[in-house]
Amino acid sequence: MLDDETMRIALGAVSLVVLLLFYLGVYRPTRSSFSGWWTLSLLSAGTSSTLLLFNRGELELVVNSGSMALAAVGATCVWFATRALRRERLPRWILGVAPVAILVSAVGYEPVGDTWVDHGALSLYMAVMFVATAVEMWMAWKARRAMAQHALNREALVALLVIAIAGSALAAFYVLRTVMNVVFGPASDAFQMVVGSSAEDALLLVFLVAVTFSVSAIGWDEQAHDLRSRAMHDDLTGLLGRTEFRAQAKGALSGTESSGERALLVVADLDHFKDINDTHGHAAGDRALMAFAAVLTDHLRPGERAGRLGGEEFGLVLLDVDDAEALVRLRAISDDFAARTSTFDFPLPTVSYGFAGPHDGVPGDQVFEEADLAMYEAKAQGRDRAVRYTEQIGRRPSNLFRRRHGDQEDAVEPL
């Protein structure tokens, strides 16, 4: 096996070359969160290994302590990168606390020969980080496998599997290293032969080479995922866009009808919305739309969906509700929306709702049309209310006109 210094040179060189290629080829074009954290991990790992080349003389304590702190930062960034794949919250405070804790634990430590990097506290922290990384990667791989066929990128799936296996191997190595540090001590021949510095550097070198292309594939897949997400969602409110909401709502309604469960489609429209734009400006109108979208999101239950259909019109799928429960929930949404007026410098509008449910094999497009007609009926009755679609509503002359001509005018005269 190569000596420690040669292995460190090789590891530092490979880390920095991979860093440069990854930064230019993946992070700069994609700017994904995953790529950003992986870039920081490569920078920390390369710098940590390079510093160990200068662990001689008066700077030995500073150089080795700094190398350990950077190694802790690198391991943390690897974990953060894997959490970013699943859009999980990142406890960024660890980046400040962990390196300091490693440095404090090194105070008074007297190495036997060249065993600074075998510090027990660092080994334990690396073990914890890579176990957490392996868990995140296996969960990300499992979630990706469960994706619908049209959204499944098999290259990214294989990449996730490769990194999950490599992360598991690193986790096992550092767990073993921590145990052997306690049982045999870092100066023992058994420790140096099985999990010493040379073995660690060799494993990290293989890890870098093995996952480089996999990480690149995931970085580009993250960009594609972000683009798909933007295409599916409304830019202003963050809710599903019209096309995606209609597709998901139809699927939800047909699924509940076949299973016998209850579901309702709601069309909501902000009353006299044009007056807000004309009186207070379009920025005020946008604030009102975002406020209503936030209220809808707060009132969603698991499995339910909300989307912006266009302008001031929104869609909502309610699950496991009857008509009476739907009326209660829609009134609660309106009350919550109205309560937010106190934080605005203009009055928020009221909301008119129309709702309908799947019945007798009626296609999803017709359910949308029925909910829309019921919403116009709510406006005709005076606005600020919810109306359930009935056949009588569908037979009204004004609604027959809308059915034929697609009239979307808000200014509906009361009956």
C-alpha positions in Angstrom: 0.0 0.0 0.0 1.2 3.5 -0.8 2.4 5.7 2.1 0.2 8.2 3.8 1.7 11.3 2.1 1.3 9.8 -1.4 -2.3 8.9 -0.6 -3.0 12.4 0.7 -1.6 13.9 -2.4 -3.7 11.7 -4.6 -6.8 12.3 -2.6 -6.3 16.1 -2.5 -5.6 16.2 -6.2 -8.6 14.1 -7.2 -10.9 16.0 -4.9 -9.8 19.4 -6.3 -10.0 18.2 -10.0 -13.5 16.7 -9.4 -14.5 20.0 -7.7 -13.4 22.1 -10.7 -15.2 19.8 -13.2 -18.3 19.5 -11.1 -18.5 23.2 -10.4 -18.1 24.1 -14.1 -20.1 21.2 -15.6 -22.9 20.8 -13.1 -23.3 23.5 -10.4 -22.9 26.6 -12.6 -25.4 25.4 -15.2 -28.0 24.0 -12.8 -27.6 26.0 -9.6 -29.5 23.2 -7.7 -29.3 23.0 -4.0 -27.9 19.4 -4.2 -25.1 20.5 -6.5 -24.3 23.5 -4.3 -23.8 21.4 -1.1 -21.9 18.7 -3.0 -19.5 21.4 -4.4 -18.9 22.6 -0.8 -18.2 19.1 0.4 -15.6 18.6 -2.4 -14.0 21.9 -1.5 -13.8 20.9 2.2 -12.5 17.4 1.5 -9.8 18.6 -1.0 -8.6 21.3 1.4 -8.6 19.0 4.4 -6.4 16.4 2.6 -4.1 19.1 1.2 -3.5 20.7 4.6 -2.2 17.4 6.0 0.7 17.6 3.6 2.0 20.5 5.9 1.6 18.7 9.3 5.2 19.2 10.3 7.0 21.6 12.6 5.4 24.5 14.5 2.2 24.5 12.4 1.4 20.8 13.1 -1.2 21.6 15.7 -2.9 24.3 13.6 -2.8 22.3 10.4 -4.1 19.0 11.8 -6.8 20.7 13.8 -7.9 22.7 10.8 -7.9 19.5 8.6 -10.2 17.8 11.1 -12.6 20.7 11.2 -12.8 20.8 7.4 -13.4 17.1 7.3 -16.3 17.6 9.6 -17.7 20.4 7.4 -17.3 18.2 4.3 -19.2 15.3 5.9 -21.9 17.6 7.0 -22.3 19.1 3.4 -22.6 15.6 2.0 -25.5 14.9 4.4 -27.0 18.3 3.5 -26.8 17.5 -0.2 -28.7 14.2 0.3 -31.4 16.0 2.4 -31.8 18.6 -0.3 -32.8 15.8 -2.7 -35.9 15.2 -0.7 -36.5 18.9 0.0 -36.0 18.4 3.7 -35.2 21.1 6.2 -31.4 21.7 6.7 -30.2 22.3 10.2 -27.5 24.7 9.1 -26.4 25.5 12.6 -24.5 22.2 12.6 -22.0 23.7 10.1 -20.9 26.1 12.8 -21.2 23.9 15.9 -19.6 20.6 14.6 -16.2 22.0 13.5 -15.9 24.0 16.8 -16.8 20.9 18.8 -14.2 18.9 16.9 -11.6 21.5 17.6 -12.4 21.7 21.3 -12.2 17.9 21.6 -8.7 18.1 20.2 -7.4 20.4 23.0 -4.8 18.5 24.9 -4.8 15.6 22.5 -1.3 14.2 22.1 -0.9 12.1 18.9 1.3 9.0 18.8 3.3 9.5 15.7 1.1 10.7 12.8 -2.3 9.9 14.1 -4.1 13.2 14.2 -6.7 12.2 11.7 -7.6 9.2 13.8 -9.0 11.4 16.5 -11.9 9.5 18.1 -14.4 12.4 18.1 -13.9 13.0 14.4 -14.3 9.3 13.6 -17.6 9.2 15.6 -18.9 12.4 13.9 -18.0 11.0 10.4 -19.8 7.8 11.3 -22.9 9.7 12.3 -22.9 11.9 9.2 -22.4 9.0 6.7 -25.0 6.8 8.4 -27.4 9.7 8.0 -26.3 10.2 4.4 -26.8 6.5 3.6 -30.3 6.6 5.2 -31.3 9.7 3.1 -30.0 8.2 -0.1 -31.9 4.9 0.3 -35.0 6.9 1.1 -34.5 9.1 -2.0 -33.9 6.0 -4.1 -37.1 4.4 -2.8 -39.1 7.6 -3.4 -37.8 7.8 -6.9 -38.7 4.2 -7.7 -42.3 5.0 -6.6 -42.6 7.8 -9.1 -45.1 7.6 -12.0 -43.5 6.2 -15.1 -43.6 9.5 -17.0 -41.6 11.2 -14.2 -39.1 8.4 -13.7 -35.6 9.1 -14.8 -33.9 5.7 -14.8 -30.4 7.2 -15.1 -31.0 9.2 -12.0 -32.5 6.1 -10.3 -29.2 4.2 -11.0 -27.2 7.1 -9.8 -29.1 7.2 -6.5 -28.5 3.5 -6.0 -24.7 3.9 -6.6 -24.5 6.7 -4.1 -26.6 4.9 -1.6 -24.3 1.8 -1.8 -21.2 4.0 -1.6 -22.6 6.0 1.3 -23.4 2.7 3.1 -19.9 1.5 2.6 -18.4 4.7 4.1 -20.9 4.6 7.0 -19.8 1.0 7.8 -16.1 2.0 7.6 -16.4 4.9 10.0 -18.6 2.9 12.4 -15.9 0.2 12.4 -13.2 2.9 12.8 -14.9 4.4 15.8 -15.3 0.9 17.4 -11.7 0.0 16.8 -10.5 3.4 18.1 -12.2 2.6 21.4 -11.2 -1.1 21.6 -7.6 -1.1 20.2 -6.6 2.6 20.1 -5.4 4.6 17.1 -1.8 3.6 17.6 -2.4 -0.1 17.4 -1.2 -2.2 14.4 -4.7 -3.6 14.0 -6.2 -0.1 13.8 -3.6 1.2 11.3 -3.9 -1.9 9.1 -7.7 -2.1 8.9 -9.0 1.5 9.3 -5.9 3.7 9.5 -5.1 6.8 7.5 -4.0 5.0 4.3 -7.2 2.8 4.3 -9.4 5.9 4.9 -7.7 7.8 2.1 -8.0 4.9 -0.3 -11.7 4.4 0.4 -12.4 8.1 0.0 -10.5 8.1 -3.3 -12.6 5.2 -4.6 -15.8 6.9 -3.3 -15.0 10.1 -5.2 -14.3 8.3 -8.4 -17.3 6.0 -8.1 -19.9 8.7 -7.4 -18.6 11.5 -9.6 -20.7 10.6 -12.7 -23.7 9.6 -10.5 -23.6 13.0 -8.7 -23.5 14.8 -12.0 -26.6 12.8 -13.3 -28.5 13.7 -10.1 -27.5 17.4 -10.4 -28.9 17.6 -13.9 -32.0 15.6 -12.8 -32.6 18.1 -10.0 -32.6 20.9 -12.6 -35.1 19.0 -14.7 -37.2 18.3 -11.6 -37.3 22.0 -10.8 -38.3 22.9 -14.3 -41.1 20.4 -14.2 -42.2 21.8 -10.9 -42.3 25.3 -12.2 -44.3 24.2 -15.2 -46.8 22.5 -12.9 -47.3 25.4 -10.5 -48.6 28.9 -10.8 -45.7 31.4 -10.6 -47.6 33.9 -8.4 -49.4 31.8 -5.9 -47.3 28.5 -5.8 -50.5 26.5 -6.3 -51.0 24.0 -9.1 -51.4 25.6 -12.5 -54.6 25.3 -14.5 -53.6 22.3 -16.6 -52.0 20.3 -13.8 -54.8 21.0 -11.4 -57.4 19.8 -13.9 -55.5 16.7 -14.6 -55.0 15.8 -10.9 -58.5 16.8 -10.0 -60.0 14.5 -12.7 -57.9 11.7 -11.4 -58.9 12.3 -7.8 -62.6 12.5 -8.7 -62.6 9.4 -10.8 -60.6 7.5 -8.2 -63.1 8.4 -5.4 -66.1 7.6 -7.6 -64.8 4.1 -8.4 -63.9 3.4 -4.7 -67.2 4.8 -3.4 -65.5 7.5 -1.4 -66.9 11.1 -1.3 -65.2 14.0 -3.1 -66.2 17.4 -4.3 -64.8 19.8 -6.9 -64.9 23.5 -5.8 -64.5 26.5 -8.1 -63.9 29.7 -6.1 -63.8 33.2 -7.5 -62.9 36.4 -5.7 -65.8 38.9 -5.9 -65.4 42.3 -7.5 -61.7 41.6 -7.9 -61.4 44.1 -10.8 -62.3 46.9 -8.3 -59.1 46.1 -6.3 -56.9 46.3 -9.4 -58.6 49.6 -10.5 -58.6 51.2 -7.1 -55.4 50.0 -5.4 -53.3 48.8 -8.3 -52.3 45.4 -9.7 -49.7 44.9 -6.9 -52.6 44.9 -4.4 -54.5 42.5 -6.5 -51.5 40.1 -6.6 -51.2 40.4 -2.8 -54.9 39.4 -2.5 -54.4 36.4 -4.8 -51.4 35.2 -2.8 -53.2 35.7 0.5 -56.2 33.6 -0.7 -53.8 30.9 -2.0 -52.1 30.8 1.4 -55.4 30.3 3.1 -56.4 27.5 0.7 -53.0 25.8 1.4 -53.6 26.1 5.2 -57.0 24.4 4.9 -55.9 21.5 2.7 -56.1 18.0 4.2 -53.9 15.1 3.1 -54.6 14.1 -0.5 -56.6 17.3 -1.3 -55.5 19.7 -4.0 -55.7 23.4 -4.8 -54.9 25.2 -8.0 -55.2 28.6 -9.7 -57.5 28.2 -12.8 -56.7 31.7 -14.1 -57.1 35.3 -13.0 -59.0 35.4 -9.7 -60.5 31.9 -10.1 -59.3 28.9 -8.1 -60.0 25.2 -7.9 -60.1 22.9 -4.9 -60.7 19.2 -4.4 -62.3 18.3 -1.1 -62.1 14.6 0.1 -64.4 12.7 2.4 -67.0 15.4 2.7 -70.7 15.7 2.1 -72.5 18.9 1.1 -73.0 20.1 4.7 -69.3 19.6 5.6 -68.2 21.3 2.4 -70.3 24.4 3.3 -68.7 24.5 6.8 -65.1 24.2 5.4 -65.7 26.8 2.7 -67.1 29.2 5.2 -64.1 28.6 7.4 -61.8 29.5 4.4 -63.7 32.7 3.7 -63.6 33.7 7.4 -59.9 33.0 7.5 -59.3 35.0 4.4 -61.4 37.9 5.7 -59.5 37.9 9.0 -56.3 38.7 7.1 -57.7 42.1 6.0 -56.3 43.6 9.2 -52.8 43.1 7.8 -53.6 44.8 4.5 -54.0 48.5 3.7 -57.1 47.7 1.6 -60.1 45.4 2.2 -59.8 41.9 0.9 -62.7 40.7 -1.4 -65.3 38.2 -0.5 -65.4 34.8 -2.3 -68.1 33.0 -4.2 -68.0 29.2 -4.4 -69.6 26.6 -6.6 -69.1 22.9 -6.0 -70.1 19.6 -7.7 -69.3 16.0 -7.3 -68.8 13.0 -9.7 -72.0 11.2 -10.5 -73.3 8.5 -12.9 -70.1 8.2 -14.8 -70.1 11.9 -15.8 -66.7 12.9 -17.3 -64.4 15.2 -15.3 -64.8 18.1 -17.8 -68.5 18.2 -17.1 -68.0 18.2 -13.3 -65.7 21.2 -13.8 -68.5 22.9 -15.9 -71.1 22.1 -13.2 -69.0 23.5 -10.4 -68.3 26.6 -12.5 -72.1 27.1 -13.2 -72.8 26.7 -9.5 -70.1 29.4 -8.8 -72.0 31.8 -11.1 -75.2 30.9 -9.3 -73.5 32.0 -6.0 -72.7 35.3 -7.6 -76.2 35.7 -8.9 -77.6 35.1 -5.4 -75.5 38.0 -4.0 -71.9 36.6 -3.8 -70.0 35.7 -0.7 -71.6 32.2 -0.5 -71.2 28.6 -1.6 -73.8 26.9 -3.9 -74.1 23.2 -4.8 -74.8 22.4 -8.4 -78.2 21.0 -9.2 -80.0 20.2 -12.5 -82.2 23.3 -11.9 -79.1 25.5 -12.0 -78.0 23.9 -15.2 -81.3 24.6 -16.9 -81.3 28.3 -16.1 -81.3 30.4 -19.4 -78.3 32.4 -18.3 -76.3 29.3 -17.5 -77.3 27.6 -20.7 -75.8 30.7 -22.5 -72.6 30.3 -20.6 -72.5 26.6 -21.3 -72.7 27.3 -25.0 -70.5 30.4 -25.2 -68.1 30.1 -22.3 -68.9 33.5 -20.7 -66.5 34.2 -17.9 -67.8 37.6 -16.9 -67.7 38.4 -13.1 -70.5 41.0 -13.3 -73.5 38.7 -12.8 -76.8 40.4 -12.0 -78.7 39.0 -9.0 -81.8 36.8 -9.7 
